[in-house]
């Protein structure tokens, strides 16, 4: 990375702009609720606007908002229009042929900011060393065997995999209970799968 490109990135990135916004905490929370938590990719204007109106009212009543610039009297459609503007770019507004009103989708830039927030705010990353190391070694092994022009290299990799399977089969036959993963191993692998799934979903939305 070069300082010029970094300067341009921090000055123009909508994702960085969201992270820096004094309203970031509730904007991220609201849009995450509406799109991610609800499993929706596209939301019509009337629905999103009504939800935002109610959300803003809830914020005002909860007294959780400490930013003096926040004004719950601002209309929800004003916020939505601003979030769709070229200078902000957290939402994409478009006309769907199956809808009589504008619809919204999250932009790739918002997805980047959300991914950062989710990773940074996670109390502890439970993806343990064993799961990550195993995944890395498997990937590297496949790469080495896959790019090699020498059939012997690919055969050695396949032989290694076969040997591991044979050893695992023998271990299970000799001691059936030993095949069970520990609770830590289960949680590690589940957390790794969940993390990769969330990343994949974000990448699909970006496309």
N, C-alpha and C positions, 0 to 999 in steps of 0.2 A: 504493500500500500504506500502511496505517496501523499504528502501533506496536502497537495492541491486537490486530489480526488477526495480526501477525507473532508477537507473544508467544504467542498461542493456538496458532498453527501449530507453533512450535518446541517447545512444551510437550506437544502431543498427537499430532503426526505420527509414524506408525510408520516412515516412511521416514527421518526425522531421527533417530529412536531407533536405527535400525539403524546409520546412519553414526556415531553417537556410541558405539555399543557397543564395548567392548574386544575382543569376539569377532568384530567385523564382518568382518575379513579372511578368516577361515575359514568363516564362515557364508555369505558371498557366494560364496566359491569353491566350497563344497560344493553349494549350491542351483543355482548356475550350471552346474556339471558335470552334475547330475542332470536338470535341466529344459532349459536352453538348449542346452548342448553336445550333449546326447543327443537333442534334438529332441522331447522329451516334454512334453505339456501336463498330463497326469494320471498320477500314480504311486500304486499301492496301498501301504498301510501296511507290509506285510511287506517289500516290496522296498526302500522308502525307509529303513526302520528298519535293515535289514541293511546297506545301503550306508553309512549314517551310523555304524554300529558300526565297520565296517572303516575308515572315514575317520578316526574319532577315534583308533583304534589306530595308524593311520599317523602322525597328528600327534604322538602321544605318543612314538613311536619315533624320529621325525625330529628331535625336540628343537627344532622351529621355534617352539614355543609359549612365549612369554616371560611370559605373563600368569599370575600366581600363583593367580588365582581359577579358572583352567581346571583341571578335574579329569576326566581321561580315563575315570575309573571311573563317571562319570555315565552312566546308561542313555540310549541314543539316543531311546527313546520319551518320556523326560522332556523332552528338548530339543524334540522334535516337538510335544508337547502345549503346551509354553510358547510356541513360535512360532505356534501357532494361537490362543492366548488373545486375548481382546479387548484386553488392555492392550499386546500386542505386534503381532499382526496381520501377520506376514510370510507365513504359509501359510493356506490355506483347507482345512479338513477337512470332508468330506461323504461321504454314502453314495451310491455309484453303483448304479443298478439292475442293472447288468451285473456287479457285483462283490460278493463275499460279505464284504468287509472295507472299512473306511474308506479313502478315497482323498484325495490332496492335490493342490492346485494353488497356484501362486504368486499372491499378491494383487497388486492394482494398486499398492499402496504399496511392495511389494518391487520391482516393476518400475521405479518411480520412482527408488528408491535405486540399483538396478542400472544404470539409464541414466546416472545421475550419476557413478557410479564408473567406468563404461566411458569416458565422455567425459573425466573428469578424469584418469584414469590413462593415457590414450592418450599415448604418447611424443610424437607430433606429429600434429596433424590435417593430413592430406595433402589435404584439400579445398581446392584452391588458389583464389586470387583470381579467376582467369578463370572457372572453373566456377561459383562462387557468384554472381559478378556477372552472368553470362549467365542463370543461373536466375532471379535476382531481376528482371532487366529483362524477361524473357519473361513472368513472372507479372504484373508491373505492366502490361505492354502488353496482355495478355489482359483484365485487370480493367478498364482504362480503356475498351477497346473494348466489353467486355461490358455495362457499366453505362450506357453512353451511350445516350441516346434519339435521337441524331442518326445516321441511316444513313450519312452521309458519314464520320463518325468510324470506324465499323466497316469501311467500305469502304477507308479509308486504311490501316487495320491489315492488312487482307487483301492490299492492294496491296503493302504493305511486305514481308509474308511472301513473296508471289509474286516480288518483285524479288530478295529474298535467295536464293530457290531458283534463279532464272534465272542469277544471278551465280555461284552455286556450280556449276551445271551447265556454264556457260561456262568456268569456271576448270578444272574437271576435264577438259573436252574439250581445252583448250589445253595443259594440263600434267597428265597422268594421275597422276604421282607426287605432285603437290602436294596431292592429296585425302587422303593418309594423315596421321593424327594423329601428333604426336610422342609419345614414350614418356611424357613428363610429362603431356600432355593426356589420354592414355589412363588413367594412374594417377589423375589428378584426377577424371575422370568416373566411374571405377569406385568410387573412395572415396566420392564424393557419392551414387551410387546405393546403395552398401552402407549408408551412414549413414542414408539415408532409409528403406531397407527395414527396418533394425533399429528405427527409430522407429515405423514403421507396425505392425510386429509387436507392439511394446509397447502401442500404442494399441488394437489388436484384443484383446489379452489383458485390457486394462483394461475393455473393454466386456463 
